[in-house]
């Protein structure tokens, strides 16, 4: 599935690790014994450490996705209604605020408007 792009190498690795852990815990709880929920599970049905793939290499794939998305949105801005543009501007504002707070990045330009909904006291 990783070869045809249906799942990433990281997702495959995490899934295999999770299944291995679940199988181990189910056996530890005795659920593969006679009369238990997994009684038909053969004892050799397991995932050994050597069956788990190595950590995938950190590739550049997907790191340019945001840049391509922004380029695509900018190209289609003229086709948007005023309401759609306002929604996009609000979403950008929220992302910038979050990025500034989470990453400690300095603000660029004027402070952004507060777009959070107000709660009544």
C-alpha positions as CSV (number, residue, x, y, z in Angstrom):
1,X,0.0,0.0,0.0
2,X,2.9,2.3,0.5
3,X,4.2,1.7,-3.0
4,X,0.9,2.8,-4.6
5,X,0.6,5.8,-2.3
6,X,-2.5,4.7,-0.4
7,X,-0.7,5.1,3.0
8,X,2.6,6.7,4.0
9,X,5.6,4.7,5.2
10,X,5.1,6.4,8.6
11,X,1.5,5.3,8.8
12,X,2.4,1.8,7.8
13,X,5.0,1.6,10.5
14,X,2.7,3.0,13.2
15,X,-0.1,0.5,12.2
16,X,2.2,-2.5,12.3
17,X,3.5,-1.4,15.7
18,X,0.0,-1.0,17.0
19,X,-1.2,-4.4,15.7
20,X,1.9,-6.0,17.2
21,X,1.1,-4.4,20.6
22,X,-2.6,-5.4,20.5
23,X,-1.8,-9.0,19.6
24,X,0.7,-9.2,22.4
25,X,-1.8,-7.7,25.0
26,X,-4.6,-10.0,23.8
27,X,-2.3,-13.0,24.3
28,X,-1.2,-11.6,27.7
29,X,-4.9,-11.4,28.8
30,X,-5.4,-15.0,27.8
31,X,-8.0,-14.2,25.1
32,X,-6.5,-16.7,22.7
33,X,-7.2,-19.6,25.0
34,X,-10.0,-22.2,24.6
35,X,-13.5,-20.6,24.9
36,X,-12.1,-17.1,24.7
37,X,-12.8,-14.4,22.0
38,X,-9.7,-15.2,20.0
39,X,-9.6,-18.9,20.6
40,X,-9.0,-19.7,16.9
41,X,-5.9,-17.5,16.6
42,X,-2.9,-19.7,15.9
43,X,0.0,-19.2,18.3
44,X,2.4,-18.5,15.4
45,X,0.2,-15.6,14.2
46,X,2.3,-12.8,15.5
47,X,4.4,-9.9,14.4
48,X,8.0,-10.4,15.4
49,X,10.4,-7.4,15.9
50,X,12.2,-8.3,12.7
51,X,8.8,-8.0,10.9
52,X,8.5,-4.3,11.8
53,X,10.0,-2.1,9.1
54,X,12.7,0.4,9.9
55,X,11.9,4.0,10.5
56,X,11.2,5.7,7.2
57,X,13.7,8.3,6.0
58,X,12.7,11.9,6.4
59,X,11.9,13.0,2.8
60,X,11.0,16.3,1.4
61,X,7.8,14.9,0.0
62,X,4.8,16.9,1.2
63,X,6.8,19.8,2.6
64,X,6.0,21.9,-0.4
65,X,2.3,21.2,-0.1
66,X,1.5,24.4,1.8
67,X,3.3,26.6,-0.8
68,X,1.4,24.9,-3.7
69,X,-1.9,25.3,-1.9
70,X,-1.3,29.0,-1.3
71,X,-0.4,29.5,-5.0
72,X,-3.5,27.7,-6.0
73,X,-5.7,29.8,-3.7
74,X,-4.1,33.0,-4.9
75,X,-4.7,32.1,-8.5
76,X,-8.5,31.6,-7.8
77,X,-9.0,34.6,-5.5
78,X,-10.7,36.7,-8.3
79,X,-13.4,34.0,-8.6
80,X,-14.4,34.3,-4.9
81,X,-17.3,36.2,-3.5
82,X,-16.7,38.9,-0.9
83,X,-18.0,36.6,1.9
84,X,-15.7,33.8,0.8
85,X,-12.7,36.2,0.8
86,X,-13.7,37.4,4.3
87,X,-13.8,33.8,5.6
88,X,-10.4,33.1,4.1
89,X,-8.9,36.3,5.7
90,X,-10.4,35.2,9.1
91,X,-8.9,31.7,8.7
92,X,-5.5,33.2,7.8
93,X,-5.7,35.4,10.8
94,X,-6.4,32.5,13.2
95,X,-3.6,30.5,11.7
96,X,-1.1,33.4,12.1
97,X,-2.2,34.0,15.7
98,X,-1.8,30.3,16.6
99,X,1.6,30.1,14.9
100,X,2.8,33.2,16.7
101,X,1.6,31.9,20.1
102,X,2.7,28.3,19.6
103,X,6.0,28.9,17.9
104,X,6.9,32.2,19.6
105,X,7.3,33.8,16.1
106,X,7.3,37.6,15.9
107,X,4.3,39.3,14.4
108,X,4.8,40.8,11.0
109,X,3.1,44.2,10.3
110,X,0.0,45.3,12.2
111,X,-1.6,43.3,15.0
112,X,-4.3,41.0,13.7
113,X,-7.9,41.5,14.6
114,X,-9.4,39.2,17.2
115,X,-11.8,36.9,15.3
116,X,-12.8,34.6,18.2
117,X,-16.5,34.6,19.0
118,X,-17.4,36.5,22.2
119,X,-19.1,34.7,25.1
120,X,-21.6,36.5,27.1
121,X,-20.8,36.8,30.8
